């Protein structure tokens, strides 16, 4: 498979994305947790470039292969903290909103709010939303894994 778009986005798009990343990373959430959220959302959406980039970034932040291999089954492993579990549950619920799925329930929100303040929750949700955007663009354009941008 080959990517459908051959050129880079215009400078305004790149600048807007850089501002979103700055906002995400200024919210007080550990970069490694942002990587795990990015990875889980990308796994759900089947976005190979974003899965690749998330794993690459998480390794740079010191993540173990054991945990990276377990993100897809995080509920069934002992490897994640309660805060990480709450963030992953929030990421999944905010991503799976199709066809009558309940989305973010009060229970999921309350569990996340027990570990993160409003600024951190905003950063996590912005990461989920931006990842979903990238996943959809990459799937539509046939972007291939192997780049980390």
N, C-alpha and C positions, 0 to 999 in steps of 0.2 A: 504494500500500500504506500502511496505517496501523498504528501500533503497537498491540498488543493490551492492554498494561497502561497504565492512565491515571494511576496514582498512583506516588509514589516509594516505594522500599523503606523498611521500618521503620528506626528510628534505630539499633538494634543491628546490623543488616546494614551500614549506612553506617559505623558505628564500626569494625566488624571489617575492612571493606575499607580504611579509612584506616590501620589498624594494619599490614595486609599491605603497603600501599604504602610505609609508613615503613620496614618491614623490607627491602623490595627496595632502596630508595634509600639505606639505611645500609650496604650491602654493598660499597661501593667501586667499583661499576661506573659508568662515565660515563653520565649521563642519555641522551645521544644514542644510545648502544648499546642501552640499554633500549628506546628508541623504535623502533630498527630491528628488534629482536627482536619487539616487539609488532606491528609492521607485518607482518613475514614470517608470523608465526603467524596473524594475522587474514586475510592474503591466502589462505593455505592453506585456512582454514575458511570463506572467503567471507563474512566479517562486515563489511559496509559501514560501520556506525558506528565500529567499532574501526579500520578502515583509515583512515577520515576523521580520527579522533582522533589516531592515530599520526602521520600526515602533518602535521597541525596542530602537534603537540608537537615533532616533529623540526625543523620550520621554525623554531619559537621557539628551539630549541637551535642554530640556525645551519646546519642541513643544506641541501645544495644540491638543486635539482630534478633535476639529472643523476643523483645517487645515489638519490634517492627513486624515480625512474622505473625504476631498475635493480635494486631490491631483489628483485623477482620472478625475475630472471634473474642473481642475484649471482655464480653460478659462471662465467658467460660474460662477465663484465665485468672491467676492470682497476681498478675504483673502490673496492674494499674491501681493508682491511688483512688480514693473516693472522689477527689476533685477531678481527676482525669476522667473517671467514669461518668461523672455528671456532665462534663464538657462533651464527651463523646456521645452521650445520650441526647444532649441538646442538639449537637450537630446532625445526628441521624434524624431526629424528629423534624428539624427545620428543613432538611433536604427532602425527606419523604412526605410530600404534601399532595401527591397526586391521587386522583380517583377516590376521594373521600377519606384518605388517611387522616388520623386525628391531628397530625402536626405536633406542635409544642403544647402539651397538656399542662395544666397547673402543677401537676405532680413533677413533671420533668423540669419545669421552670423553677419551682421551689427548691428542688434538689441542687440545681445549678446556682441559684441565688444564695444557698447556704455556704457556698465555697467562693463565690466571686461577687465583687461589688458591681454597681451599675456600669462603671467605666469598663471594667473587665468583661462583663457580659456583652456590652456593646462591641467590644473588640472581637470577641468570639463570634458573635452573630455577623459582624461585617466580614470576618474571615470565611465563615460558612457561605455567605452570599456571594462574595467574590470568587470563591472556589467553584461554586455552582455556575457562575458566569463563565469562568475559564473552561470548566468541563464541557459546557454546551458549545462554546466556540470551538474547542479542540475537536469535539466529536463531529461537529458540522463540517469543519474544514479538513478533517482527516489528518490532523497533526500527529506526528509520531513521537514515541518515547525516545529519550536519549538526550534531550536538551534540558537545561536547568534555568535558562534565561538569566 
